[in-house]
Amino acid sequence: MSIHFSEIVYGPIKSRRLGSSLGINLSPINGKLCTFDCIYCECGWNKDGRNDHTLLPYEVISEALEARIREHAEGLDSITFSGNGEPTLHPDFPKIIERTREIRDTYCPKVQISVLSNATQLHRAGVKEALASIENPILKIDSALEDIAAIIDRPTGSYSVEQVKENLKWFNGNFVLQTMFLKGNVEGRMIDCTSPEIAEPWIELAKELHPREVMMYTLDRVPPLSGLEKVEKEKMEQIADRLRSEGIKVIVK
């Protein structure tokens, strides 16, 4: 099952993490473009979205942003960049964020701007700075272990957890760390993200990065890979408490 966002701006929708959220899709309208091919992605597999790799120009996105934000300014909690893939892949991402801030400040200055990113493009010029300029840079590391991250996230190119960790240190803790917790049989290998061998290295990574907030979440929709299951919230809370004892805010969903 795939969920593709067929508009540049969609919603508002009720987000379990961000409240009333107006979504922004910088990825192709009728396709999917991502540096990951996650086994849990609500948009399905990358191969199912290959028919359209067209990235809309800045001017079209800016016009759509202003029209919809002006229309839905009342009652919003977040303007959220997500959609059919990795938003920071858009070549004009820094300029789009700057324009979004201008529009937000004009029509709904109390609304937060959020970006859901897999943190693979932090090396590109202006991306880190753009993310640092918003309220909620929500950046993903799904496992501290390279082999587990490769299994869960299925990077489409080179990917190093260690390199992402080094890039995240640039934020000096002023970001939100997002991690998916799941369990199941993946190509003959049993994985449980709450097991000590997977959870302990992640706890140490989170303590080292010391983000201002951690979002731990589990499956909410049917994933593209069959056989995956939610993990027990009680186990997630036990892991979360380890970070809370270090003074890190943790939200478990």
Disulfide bonds with the S-S distance in Angstrom:
none
